[in-house]
């Protein structure tokens, strides 16, 4: 898994679950639908999205998706985004 660097300069990689949630964001799903697919509460998905955005240095879901794709964390054509 690629290592991402936070603003403080320390290694801050996405967790496997955060990456699963990011893949759902890229697939165009909302928090509720991601939660259903991953068997998580909507609030837990919201927390994972917020943590991933912080780690990736973005403030929007679109920015999160673009950053993950640009960094090669998720392929653009990901037919089975679920783990």
C-alpha positions as CSV (number, residue, x, y, z in Angstrom):
1,X,0.0,0.0,0.0
2,X,1.4,3.4,-0.8
3,X,2.3,5.6,2.1
4,X,0.7,9.1,2.2
5,X,2.3,12.0,4.0
6,X,0.2,14.3,6.2
7,X,0.8,18.0,6.7
8,X,3.0,17.2,9.7
9,X,5.3,15.1,7.6
10,X,4.7,11.8,9.3
11,X,3.5,8.7,7.4
12,X,-0.2,8.5,7.6
13,X,-1.5,5.7,5.3
14,X,-5.1,5.0,4.7
15,X,-6.4,2.0,6.6
16,X,-7.8,-0.9,4.5
17,X,-11.3,0.1,5.6
18,X,-10.8,3.8,4.7
19,X,-9.6,2.6,1.3
20,X,-12.8,0.4,1.0
21,X,-14.9,3.5,1.7
22,X,-12.9,5.7,-0.7
23,X,-13.6,3.0,-3.4
24,X,-17.3,3.4,-2.7
25,X,-17.0,7.2,-3.0
26,X,-15.2,6.8,-6.3
27,X,-18.0,4.4,-7.4
28,X,-20.4,7.3,-6.8
29,X,-22.2,5.9,-3.7
30,X,-23.4,7.9,-0.8
31,X,-22.6,7.2,2.8
32,X,-25.7,5.1,3.4
33,X,-25.1,2.9,0.3
34,X,-21.5,2.4,1.2
35,X,-22.5,1.4,4.7
36,X,-25.0,-1.1,3.3
37,X,-22.4,-2.6,1.0
38,X,-19.7,-2.8,3.7
39,X,-22.0,-3.6,6.7
40,X,-21.2,-0.3,8.5
41,X,-23.3,2.4,9.9
42,X,-23.7,5.6,8.0
43,X,-22.0,7.5,10.8
44,X,-19.0,5.1,10.6
45,X,-18.7,5.6,6.9
46,X,-18.9,9.4,7.5
47,X,-16.0,9.1,9.9
48,X,-13.9,7.0,7.5
49,X,-14.6,9.6,4.7
50,X,-13.5,12.5,7.0
51,X,-10.3,10.6,8.1
52,X,-9.4,9.8,4.5
53,X,-10.0,13.4,3.4
54,X,-7.8,14.6,6.2
55,X,-5.0,12.2,5.3
56,X,-5.2,13.0,1.6
57,X,-5.3,16.7,2.3
58,X,-8.7,17.4,0.7
59,X,-11.9,18.9,1.9
60,X,-14.4,17.4,-0.5
61,X,-15.5,14.0,-1.6
62,X,-14.6,14.9,-5.2
63,X,-11.1,15.9,-4.1
64,X,-10.8,12.6,-2.2
65,X,-11.7,10.6,-5.3
66,X,-9.4,12.5,-7.6
67,X,-6.5,12.3,-5.1
68,X,-6.9,8.6,-4.6
69,X,-7.1,8.0,-8.4
70,X,-4.1,10.2,-9.1
71,X,-2.0,8.5,-6.5
72,X,-2.9,5.1,-7.8
73,X,-4.7,3.9,-4.7
74,X,-7.7,2.8,-6.7
75,X,-7.8,1.9,-10.4
76,X,-10.2,4.1,-12.5
77,X,-12.1,1.1,-13.7
78,X,-12.7,-0.9,-10.5
79,X,-15.6,-3.3,-11.3
80,X,-15.6,-4.9,-7.9
81,X,-14.9,-2.1,-5.4
82,X,-15.9,-4.1,-2.4
83,X,-13.3,-5.9,-0.4
